[in-house]
Amino acid sequence: MADLPSLLLASLNPTTRKQAEQNLNSVSVQPGFLSHLLRLVLEPSQDRAVRLAGGVYLKNITKLRWEEDVQPLAEQDKAALRSELVPAMLALSNPADKAVRAQVAESVSLIAELDFPHKWDNLIDQLVASLSATDYNVNVGVLQTAHSIFHQWRAHVRSDELFTEINLVLSKFITPFLQLFRQTATLLTDPSKNPALTTPATNYALIAQAMVLLIDIFYDFTCQDLPPAIEDAHAEFFAPGTGWFHLFLNWDSTELRGDPDDATPSLPSQIKTGVLETAELYIKLYPDQLQQSPAVQSLVQAVWTLIGSNKLPNVADDNLVSQSLRFISTAIRSGYYKDVFSSRDTISSLVQGVVVPNIALREHDVEQFEDDPLEFIRLDLSLSSAGTDAATRRQAAADVLQALVGSGCETETTEIVGAWIGTGLSEYESNKAENWKAKDSAVYLLTALATRGSTSQHGVTSTNSLVDVVKFFSDHVFQDLQAQQGTVHPILQVDAIRFLFTFRNQLTKPQLLSVLPLLARHLRSDNYVAYTYAAITIDRILFIKQGNQLIFAQADIHDFAADLVDALLAKIESAGTAEKVAENDHLMKCVMRVIVTARQTLSPVYERILARLVAILGLISKNPSNPRFDQFIFESIAGLMRFVVSGNAATLPTFEQALFGPFTVILQQDIDQYIPYVFQVLAQMLELHKAEVPEQYRSLLPFLLTPAIWQQKGSIPGLVKLLKAFLTRDGAQMVVAGQVASVLAVVQQRLIPSKLNDVWGFELLQSVVLNIKPEQLKQYIKAVVMTLLTRMQSSKTDKYVHLFTRFFLFCMAINVDGLSPDYMIGTVEEIQPGLWSQILVNFIVPQIPKMPPKDRKLAVVGVTRLLTQSTFMVQSPSASAWPTTFGSIVKLFNEPQYLTSSKTDEDPHAGLTEIDFEEQTAGYQAAYSRLAASDTPEADPVEYVRDPQQYLGQELVRMSKTHGPSVKAMIQTAPDAGPFVQALASAGFLL
């Protein structure tokens, strides 16, 4: 462990990172490692880079390995770390340690999420004991730790377990919290009373920092329910004019005002934002509390004073202004304050004083458009990197209009805003070069006014009936879309493209087809935002669905698909460095969308497209930096191969020649972000081989079965897919080479023991059972079943019991020569006589009625064969479980719609339309990214059964011929089976 500082430094250098991470990994399993690492992070004499890297590494261990069950962390090490974390946070309370403290705080939060309160019952006591009446450095550390734990409640669904945890915290924390809140609020609003604490200015700023956290924790405490102590003190916080929240909105501190050019919100701005977030929460959850006094009316007046007539134009106040506007929108939408907002004068002054000024473009926005176009686009689409409601001022102002339109003031709002739109358009016409911003505001206002409902995936879904969107487009917007580059301001061209993007669902297919060539032309624009927005809009237009069907097919883009791909790839290639090429994932997403829409249309030019994609992949693999771009380039490669090879199988070798080289490099250099994709594309290519498996694939197999490759969690699903392809295509050869034993070793040692990966273990196991002859499997199957039972005994979960049950039913249901139900039952009985009936009664029978719809046909066929083809099931002790087992499938027949095979005439590529990553969490820790374009539809393992009820009837009739009246006797004792047996009889199956 003495090398730890040098290993951490080496992990920061791209050239030594890989080796350093492997060495760190091997050191990390030593006893006492966690505490040693934390001491290093706390050591002031250490290099700052080492301390920060140590903090990040500690956080990653808590995130990825805290509950790891294959290489578990020692319980005593985890307990030692838990006892050291709160003191560590306090030791890091110096402002200079803020960055390191943030990493340790995240570790506290991650561990608390898993271990509090059961394994960390003294956590809150430690925090309360650490609060200080005088040292606000310490208080900020304690509050930051507390908030990192309580913040998680905001996203939780209400449950008894959650409320038990909240009540436990409140019982210990609420009284000291309220005391500290009062003391801190008094110090802030009247600093002269206690100069010892409030001077110098750095101390006063610390008190304000504590106040920001106290308001955050107030929100945490009230996000699920209203604690009695806070309810009792309601007036203290919300009373008009005198409550703390009102005082803070009107409070201004000259010492704490930030630099006007600084983009970071000042502490007073953060406090006011927190107050308004809490007030908005109260309107949504506790409206009765607020209506005890004119609290909201008073808060609205304070907001008006604060932000009306554009009093806070600086970037640092963007969050505060946006939250102020959201507070107003929520108050309007609540319907409780119609008297405040419904008069024409109020609407007019809201539009004039608050909406219009915040919709106008500022100089900062124009600079961002030119200098940081990707950030401009991200904010404009409100794809907040934090995933919060961090809407821009424009979006928040637009939302105020939408709230007015949606709450019964449609006519007045449309008239008032319509006049502003008319004025803006007239100003533009009077001097187009100078007044382009007036038109930009007018188009944005119209967009806001017209939108009644929208989603990020589908755009606007319902509109204001008083606004004719299509007419406005043709009268005012189309001209900017059509204009040659340079003849109108580029922001107006972007407005025109964005208008199409927003209202794509309001245009007909012929209208959209007529604008697609114009969008294609903008792909070749010199303006970054214009060509990127064109790509975003083309992607979304091609994704429009009616019902569940995409409205654009390959015939619609046949004539210009190749040109679209060429223009997009040219833009990507022109970016230069690996980081610049990969930063614009919107372009790559559009490439993917065109490829999966065009299908075989691209066959004549596929070699050129493939070569360019491979060249881009070669460049970005030098420094992977954008997970979304990576996903889309691999989807593009997989999609191109899927459609070109399905049209002409002879093209497969071209793909293999192009991809084997780069893929070998990725595997050799262990580029872990790309390995999961490589395995999936290799599996796709192997599945496309219909004849003998080429040697180059077989030579890969020994590498795929080495333990090291299975250590990276993100690789496991892709590896399983690839091994399944080998088993399907080359199972007999794997038996000859002795590789089936290695596959089963992976299942038994790596996958089944893991709560995270057991699902992949069963998937691989099912493929082995399906593709390897039972007599060749016989020597291994007993050990496999032992592994399954050991896991059931040591750490079963609901998910595991389901997977275990599904596996046994799968083995009984599939039609493989020599694999009868007794093959599996006999194996269990060899382990311990009489064990099968215990497993059946305790695990399998209770699970059968819970089978999800997609597995019900499999379950019915598996149970049918178990009941009618097993000799064990008609002998003691299993025979006593026969009636209840029969009763369990009768329940499944009560919902017969789930028991038929899905239609075979459906588009085999339908799953591809699901390629949509709007909701996907970016970040390499999302470990596994499924490639939709490489997926093949899962085959029905019981396809040989067309009608499960008929199959059950036939098998019961056949069985009763062999076993006589005993079958009828067992059925008669089955629970609730009478009506079902009558239905079988009327269908001709007489027992």
N, C-alpha and C positions, 0 to 999 in steps of 0.2 A: 504493500500500500504506500510505500515511500515514494513510488513513482507517480502517485496520483496527480500532483500538480502538472508534471510534464505531459502526462497522458491527456489531461483536460485541455492543455494548450494545443497539443497536437490535434485534438478533435475539432479545433476551430479552423485548421488549415486544410483546404480542399485536397491537397496532395497526400496528406498523412491521415485524413479523417477516418477512412475505412479501417485501416489497421488499428488506429487508436481506439475506435469504437469496439472492435473485437477484443482488444486487450482490456478495456474498461469492463466489458461484459464478463470476462473471465475473472477479473478482480472482484466484481460486484457480488459474487456468490460466497465470498469469504465471510466468516462470522464477524460481526461488528462493523461491517462496511458502511452501513447507513449512518451510524453515529459518527464514524471517522469522517465521512464526506461532509456532514453538517458542520463538524468542528472546523474543517478546512474553509467552508463558506463563511464562517464567523470570524476567522483569523484576520485581524486588521493588517498584519504585516505581510500577508500574501498579496501577490499580484492581483489587481482588480479583475483582470480578464479571467484568471483562474477561479476567483470567487464567483463570478457571474456564471461561468461555464459549469461550475459545480452546482450552483443553484438550479440551472436549467436541467442538468443531468438528474439531480434529485427529483425534480418535478416530473421528468419523463419516467423515472422508475415508479413513482407513485401512480402515474397515469396508466402505464402499460403493464406493470408487473406486480402491483400490490396484491392482486388476488389470483396471480398466475398459479395454475395447479400442476404444471408439468415441471417447472424449475422454481418451486415456491421459495419466497423469502422466509427466513426463519421467524417464527412467532415472537421469540424473545427480542430479535433485532427490531421488529416492527413496534413492539411495546416500548423498547428503549427510545426509539425515534419519537413516538407519540409523546412521551414524557418530556422530551427536549425541545419540541417545536415552539410552544408558547414562549418559554424563556428566550429562545432564539429570535423570535419576532421582536421581543423587547430589546434584546441586545442590538438589533438592527434599527433601533428607532432614530438613530442619527439621520438627518436629511440626506447626508452624503451616501447613505446606504440604500436609498429609495429603490434603485433598480434591483438590487439583490433581494431586498425585502419583498418586492412584488413576486419574485419567483418562489420564495419560501411560503408566502401567503397562499399561492396557488396550490402548493403541496398540502398545506393545512386543509384547504378547501376540498381537495380531491380525497384525502384520507378521511376527513370528517363525513363526507358523503357516504363512504362505505362503512366506517367504524363507529360513528357517533349515533346514538349514545351507548350502544351495547358494549363495545370494547374500549370506549374512551369516555368513561362516565364522569371523570373529573375535569373535563375540558372547560366547561362553563365556570366551574369554581376557580380554575386557574386564571381565567380571564378577569372575573370579577375581582379576585384578590389583587390583580395587577393594576387596576385603575387607580389613578392618583388625583388628589385634590389640587396639586400644584404643578406637576410635570406633564405638560401637554405633549412633549415628544413621546413619552410612554403611552399616553392616552391615544394618540393617533395610531400607534402600533397595535394596541389592544383593539381599537374600534375597526381598524382595517382587517384584522384577523377575524373578528366577530362577523363583520359584513361578508367576508369571503365564505363563511359557513352559512349564514342566514339567507344570503342572496339566492341560494338554490331553491328556496321555498317558492319563489315567484313562478317558477316553471312547473311546479309539481301539481299533480291532480289531487283533489281532496281525498284523504283517506284517514282511517283511524290511526294508522301508524304515523302519518305526518303530524296529525294533531297532538298525538302523544309527545312527539319530539318538540313541537312548538310550545306546548304547555310546560314541558320540563324546562326549556330555556327561559320562558317567561317567569316561572316560579323563582328562578335564581337571578335573572338579569334585569327584569323590568324596573324594579325599584332603584337600583344604582343607575340604570340608564336614564330614568326620568330626572333623578337628582343631577346627574352630569349635564343633561340637556338644559335644565333650568340655569345651572351655574354658567354654562358656556354661552347660552343666549344672553344672559345678563351682562357677562363680560364683553360680548361683542357689541351689544346695542348701547352700553353705557361704560366704556372702558375707563373713564376717569375714576370710577369707584374703587378699582383695584390695580393701580399702576404697576405694582410689583409683578403682576402676571401679564399685563397687557403691553408693557414696554420691555425692550425696544420693539420696533416694527416687526422684527422676525418672530417674536413671541405672539404678537397680535395675529400674524398670518397663520401661526400654528393653531391658534384657537379657532380661526375661521376654517382651517382644514379639518379640525375635529367636528365643527358644525356640519360641514358637508357630509361627513360620515354618519353623524347622528341622524341627520334627515334621511339618509339612505337606509339606516337601520329602522327608523320610524316606518318607512315604506315596507321594509321586510316584515316587520311585526304586524302590519295591517293588511298585507297582500292576500291573506286567506280568510281571516275573520278579525273582528274587532276585539282586542284584549280588553277585559273589564277596566283595568287601570287606565288605559288610554281613553276608553269611552267616558269614564268618570271625569277625566281631565279635558274633555272635548272643548269647552269654552276657552281654556287656557291656550289652546293652539289656534282655534278657528274664530273666536269672537271678533266681530267686525271692529276694526280700529285698534283693539287691544291685544288680540291673540298673537302668539309668536309669529305665525305664518304671515299675518297681515303686516306686522312690524318689519319682518324681513323684506317683504316686497317693496316697502317704502323706504327701507334703510339704505343709506349710501355712505361708503367710507372712502374718504380721499386717500388714506394710506394704502388701501388695498386695490385701488384702481390699477388695472394692468396698463401696459404700454399699448397705445392705440394701434400700433402696427403689428403687435404680437397676435398670432392666430389662436393662442391658447386661452380658453375662457378664464376670466379673473375669478378669484374665490367668491366675491359677492354674486357674480353671475352664476356660478355653480350652485350657490345656496338658493338663489331665486328659482333656478331651473328645478331643483329638488323639491322645493315647496309646491311648485305648480304640477309636478308629476304626482305628488301626494294628493293634491286637491282634485286632480283628474281621476285618480283612483277612487277617491271618496264619492265623486259624482256617479261613478259606475257601480260601486259596491254598497255605499252607505248613504243614499240620497236622503233618507229620513233624518239622519243625524244633521246633515247640512241645512235641512229646511226648518230646523228649530230657530234659526236666526237668519237675517239676510246676508249670510256669509258669502255665498257665491256672487251676489250682486256687488258686494264690497270688493271681492277679489277681481271681478271683471273690471270694476272702476280702476283698481290698482294696476291691472294689466294695461288698460287703456292709457293711463298716465305714463306707464313704463315704456310702451312700444309704439303708441299712436303717432301718426305723422312722421314715421321713420326716425325716431329718436335714437335708435341703436343700430347704426348702419354698419358697424365694424364686423369683420369675420369672427372675432372672438366671441361676439354675442349671438352667433347663428343658432346655437343650441337653445339659448334662452328665448329668442324670438320664435323659433319653431315650436318649442314647448308651450309658449304663451298662446300661440295660434291653435295648437292642439287642444289646449284647455278650453278655449272658446268653442271650438268645433264640438267637443264632447258635451259642453253645457247646452249647446243648441240641440244636439241630437237627443239628449236625455228627455226632452219634452217637458221638463219641470219648469223651465224658465221662459215660456212663450211670451209672457208679459214683457220680458227684458228685450227679446230679440225680434219680435214679429212686426214692430211698427216700421212703416216705410222709411221714416227718418233714421231710425237706428240702422236699418240695412244699408241705407245710402251712406251714412257716416262710417260704418264698418268697411264698406267697399272702398270708400275714398281714403279713410285714415289708416286702414290696416292691410287690406287685400292688395290694392293697386301698388302701393309703395314696395311691398315685399315680392310682388311678381316681376317688377322691373329688374332688368339685368343691371348688375353693378360692374364697376370697372374690374373688380376682382374676378368676377365670373368670365369676363371677356379675356382677361389675362390667362385664366386657367384654361379656357377654350384653346388658346394659342400655345401655352407653354406646358400644360399638363393635361393633354386631351383625354387620356384614359381615366384620370380622376374626374374630369368633367362628365364623362359618360357614366361612370359608376354612380356619381351623385345624381345625375339626371334620371337614371333608371332606378335610383334609390336602392341599388344592390349594396346595401351597407355591409361593409366587411365584418362589422361586429354582429350583424344579424339583428340589430335593434331597430327601433322606429326612427333612426337618425335621418328623418326626412329633411330636405333642404327647406329654406324659407319659402321658396316658390311652391313646393309641394304642400307645405303646411297652410299657406295662404289659399291655395286651390281647394284644400280640404274644407276651409271655412265656407267657401261658396257651395261646395257639394253638400255640406251640412244644411245650409239654408235651403237649397233646392229640395233636399230630401225630407225636410221637416215642415212642408206645407207652405213655404214662402216662394214657391217656384215662379209664379207670375211676376211678383215684384222684383225678385232677384234677377230674373232674366231681362226684364225691362231696364233696370238700373245698370247692370253689367253690359247689356247690349249697347247702351249709350256710350259707355267707356270704350267698347270695342270699336264702335263707329268713329269716335274721336281719334283713336289711335290709327285707324286705317286712313282717315283723312289727312292726319299729320304726315303720314308716310308718303301719300300721293303728292303732297305739296313740295316735298324735297326728299326724294328717295335715298340720296347719298347720305344726307345728314340724319334723317329721322328713322333709320332702319330699326332702332330699338323700340320705337312706338309700335311698329307692326309686329315685332317679336312679342311684345306684351299682349297685343290684341289677339294673336294666335293662341298664346298660352291661356289667356282669359277665356277664350271660346272653348278650348279643350276642357278647361276646368268646369265651365258652365254646362257643357254638353254631357259630361260623364256622370252617370248615376251609379253604375256598378262596374267594377273591373277586377281582374286578377292578373298576377304577374305572368301566368302561363297563357292566358287567352286574350289579354287586352281588355278593351271596354266591352262589357256584356250587356249593359242596358244604358239608354241615353235619355236625356231630357227631351220630352216630346215637343217642347216649344222651340227647339233648335234644329235647323236642317243642316246636319253635318256635311252631307254630300254636296249640297249647294254651296256652302262656304268653301269646301275644298275646290270645287270647280271655279268659283268666282275669284278666290283670293290666294289659294295655296298652290294649285296646280301650276300656275305660271312660274313659281320659284323652283318647283321640282323639274320643270322642263327647261329652265333657263340654262344657258351655257355657263360653265364655270367662269367666275370673274365678272359676270354682268350684274349679279346681285351679291349682297353681303353673304359670306359663307354660313353665318349663323341662320340666316333666313332659309338657305337651302337645307340646313340640318332641321330647321323647324318643319319644313315641308315633308322631309323623310319621316320625322318623328310623328307628324300628324297621321301619315299612312300607318306607321307602326301602331299608334294608339287606336285608330278607328278601323283596323283591318277587318274586323267582323261586321262593320256596317256597310262595307262595299261588296258588290256582287262578284262572283268569280270572273265574269268578262271584264269588269272594271279593274280588278286586280291584275288580270292577264295583260291589260293594256298598259299598266304602270310598271310591270316587272322589267321591261327593257330599259326604262328610264332609271330604275334602281341599279340595273346592271351597269349602266353608263357611269353612275356615281361611284361604282367600285373602282373605277380608274381615275377618280378625282385625286388632286394633290393634297386635299385637306383631310387630315387624319380622322377628325370626328365625322366628316361627311361619308368617307368610304366605310368607316366602321359601323356607323348607323345604317348605311345601306345594307351591309352584311347582316346586321341584327334583324333588320326588317324583312329581308328575303327569307332568312331562316324561319321567322315567325309566320310569314305568309304561307310558306310551304308546309307548316305544321298545323294550319287551320283544319279543324275537324267539324263535320256535321254528323250528329249522332256519334258513332264511334269510328266513322270513316274519314280518312284524309280526303280533302276535296281536290288536291292536286296530285296527279299521277304522272308517270314517266312521259306520256304522250304530250302533256301540257308544257313540259320544258325541254322536249326532245331537240328543238332547233337551237337552243342557246345554252344547254347545260355545260357543254365542254368549254364554252367561252366564259361562263361564270366561274368554273373551277380554275381556269387559266388566270383570270383577273385576280381572284382571291390568292392563289398561290404566289403570283407575282408580287403582291403586296407583302405577303409573309416573308418571301425570300429577300425582298429589298431592305428588310430591317437591319441586316448585318450580323450583330453578335448573337450568341445563343440566348442571352437574357432578353434582348430586344425582340428577337424572332418569337420567343415563347410568351411575351407579355400580352399579346393581343389574342386572347382565346376566342373572341367573338368571330374573328375571320376563320379560324380553324373549325369552329362549330358550324359555320355556314358551309364550308367545304363538305363536312360530313353530311349535312342536311341535303345538299345538292346530290351527293353521291347516292344516298339511300332513297332519294326521290327518283333520280334518273335511272337507277337500276342498270339494265343492259344497254341503255342508250350510250353509255360511255365506253362500251367494248372497243370501238375502233381506236380510241386514244388512250386505252387503259395503261399501256406500257409507259407512256410518257408521264402520266399522272403518278403511277407507282414509283417511277424513278425519282420524281420530284419529292414525293412524300418521304421516301427512304433517305434522300439527301437532307431534308429538313430534320428528320429523326436523328441522323448522324450528328448534325450540328448541335441540337438541343441536348443530346445525351451527354455532351461534355460537361454540362452544368444544369441538371434538371431544376427548374425554378417555378413552374406553374402547373400544378396538378390538373387544372381544367384543360389546358392546352394539350397536355399529355393524353388525357382521356380521349379528346376529340381526334387527335392524329391517329391513335390506335383504332378508334371506331372507324375512321375514314379508310384505313388500310383494310380492316376486317370487312367493312361494308363493300368496298370495291371488289375484294376477292369473292365474297359471297355471291354477288350478282354476276360478275364476269364469268366465274367458273361454272355457275349453275346454267349459264347460257352456252358455255363451250368448255367441256371438261379438259380439253387439251391445253388450256391456258394455265393449269395448276403448276406445272414445272417452272413457268416464268415467275410466278409469285415465289416459289420455293427458292429459286436462284437469287432473286432480289432480296429475300428476307433472311435466308440462313446466315449470311455473313454478318449483317448488323446484329442479329439475335445472338450469335455466338459471342460477339464482342460484349454485348450487354450481360450475358451470363458469366463470361470470364472476368469481366471487370466488376461484377457483382453490383450493378446499378439497381439498387433495391426498389427504386420507385417504378422501374419499368418491367422488372421480372414478372410480376403478376400478369401483366398484359402479354408478355412474350409466351408464357405457358398457355394462355387462352388461345392465342393465334396459332401456335403450334398444334394445339388440340384441334382447332378448326381445320387446319390443313390435313392433319392425319385422318380426320373424319371424312374429308372429301375424297380420300383414296378408296377406290372400290376394289382394286385388285391387291396383289401382294404388297406388303408394307416395305417401303424402300429401306435400305441398310442405314442410311443417314439418320433415320428416326431410331432404329434399333440401337445404334451406338450411343444414343442419348440416355437410354434407360438406366444403365448403372449409375450415372450421375444423378438422375431423378430420385434414386432410392438411397442416396447417402443421407445420414442424419442431419448434416449441417444445413442442407437446403430446406429442411422442414422447420428450421428454427425461426425463420422470418414469418410472422403470423400472416402478413398480407399475401404471401405466396401460396398459402395452403389451398384455397378454393381453385386457383388456376392449376395447381399441381394435381389436385383430385380430378379435375376435368380432363387433364392430359392423360393421367393414368387410366381413367375410364375409357378414353379413346383407344389406348393401347390394348386394354382388356377386350374391348369389343372387336377390334380389327386383328389382334395378334395374340389372343389368349393362349392358343395351343403352343406357339413358339415360346411364350413366357413360362409355360409349364416345363418345356424341354430345358430352358436355360435356368430353371430353378428360381425364377424371379417372383413367383407367386408368394413364396414364403417371405420374401423381402417386403412385398406389398402388405401382407398381413402383419408383419412386424411393425410397420409404420402405423397401421390401424391400432394395434394393441398397445404400443408403447407411447405413441405421440398424440393420437387423435381421441380415442375413446376415453382416456383418463382426463381429458381437458373439457371443462364446462363450456369453453368457448368454441372448441373445434369438434365436439362429439358428433354434431350434425354431419360434418364432412367425413368423419370416420364411418358412419352408417352408410352414407352415399357410396363410398368406395367399397365397403363390404357388400352392399347389394349388387354392385357391378361384378365383383368377384363371383358371387353365388350365381349370377345370371350367365356368366360367360365361361366359367371353369367347370368341367364335368364333375358331378358329385363324387365319383369314385376317386378322382385326382385330388379332390378337396378333403377327402375323408380324414387323411392323416393330420390335418390342421384344425378342423372345425371344432373339436372338443376344447382345444386351448383358447380358441376365439370366444366360444360361449362362456368359458370360465372368466375371461377378461370382462365380458359384458356383465356377468353376474357379480363380479368383484366390485365393479363401479356402482352397480345397483345397490350393493350393500354399504359401500363406503361413503358415497356422496351423491345419492340420487336427487334429481330435480324433477319438476313436473315435465319439463321439456324432455329430459332423458327417458322418463317412463313412456312418454308418447313415442319417441324415436325407437325405443326398445320394442314396444308393441308393434309398431309399423314394420320393423325389420322381420319379426317372426311371421307376421301376416304376409309380408312380401314373399318370404321363403316358401310359405305354404301355397301362395296363390299362383306363382309363376309356373309356366308349363315347360319344365325342363326334364328330359328323360332321366329317371333315376332319383329325382328329387321329390319324394312324396312327403306328406306331413310327418310321417314317422321317421324320416331321415333326421329332422331337427329334434323331434320329441325323443327319439332314441339316444341322441347325443346328450340331451339334458339328463335323461334317466341314467346314462352311464356315469355321470358325475355323482348322482345320488338318487337311488330309487325313490319314487314318489315325489320328486322335486317338481316335475312338470305340472301336476295338478295344483301345487301351491302357486307357481308362477301364473298359471292360467287364471285362477280364482282371484289372486291378490292384485295382479297387475293388468293382465291382458283384457279380461272381461270388463272391468270398470272403464277401461280406456276406449273400448269399441264404439259406444254411443257418442263419444267426444271427438271422434275422427273428423277432421275438417272436410268440407265437401269434396275437395279434389282427391282425397284418399278413400272415399267411401266405397267406391266400386271395388277397389283393391281389397278393402276390409271384408266386404261381403263374399268375394270369391275365396279369399284366404280362409275365412271361417267356414264357408260351405265345404271346402276340401278337408279342413280339420275335422268337421263333424261327420263327414260321410266317407272319408278315405283312410282314416287312421284306425289301426287296430287298438292302439293304446286308449283311444277315447271311448271304446265300448267295454273296456275292462276296468276293474277297480284299481286305484282310487279315482281315476279321471272320469269314469262314467257318471259319477255323482255330479260332476260339473257340466255334463252335456246339456241338461235343460236350461240352465242359466246362460250358457254360451249361446244356445239357440235364441233365447229371449233377447240377447243383446243385439243380434242382427235384425230381429223383427223391428226394433226401434229405428234402425237405419232405413227400412223399407217404408217408414211413415213419410219420408221425404224422397220420393222416387226420382225427382228431377235431377238429383245429384248422381244417380247410378248409371246413367248412360254415357257412352264415350262421347267426347266432343266431336263435332262434325269434321269429317276428313276433307271436305271441300273448301275449308277456310284457307285464307292466304297463309302459307307456311311462314311468311315473313312478317306476319301481323305484329309480332312482339317488337319489331324494329320501330314501330311508330311510338313505342314507349320511350325511345331514347330522348329523354328530356331531363336536363340536369339543373333546372332552375332551383330545385330544392336541395340539390346535393351539397353536402358540406365540403367545401374545398379544404385541402390540407392533407399532407401525406399521412397523417395519423389515421385518416379514414381507412388506413391499412389496405382494404380490398376494394377494388373498383371493378365491377362486373362489366364486361364488354357486351353490350346488347347485340352488336352486329355479328359477334362470333357465336352467339347462342344458337343451339338447335332446339326445336320444340321437343320437349320430353316425350319419349314414346310411351304409349299406354302399356304397362307390363302385363296387363290381362286383356289384351286386345282380342284374344281368342274367344272371349265370352262376349257375345253381343247383348244378351238380355240377362242380367243377373238373377232376376226372379225366376225366369224359365230354367236357368242353369241349376238354381237351388232345388226347384221342383223335380227336375230330371234326376239329380243326384240323390234326393231323398227317396224317390220311387225305386231307383236302382239299389239303394241301401236296404230298403225294406224288403226287397226280394231276397236279399242275402241273409238279413238278420231277423226277418219276420216281425211279429207283433211288438217286439221290444222297442222298435223305433217309434211306433205310434204311442206307446206308453210313455216314452221319454218326452215326446213332443207335448203330450197332454199335461205334463207337469211343468212345462216351460211357462214362465210368467207372461201374461198378456198376449199369448200366441193364438188364442181361439179364432178371432176374426181373420187373422192372416192365413191360418191353415185353411179356413173356409174359402178364402180368395184363391189359394193354390188349387183347392179341389174344384172350384168352378172353372179354373183354367185348364182342368183335365188332369191334374196331378193328384191321383187318388192313392192314399197310403193304405 
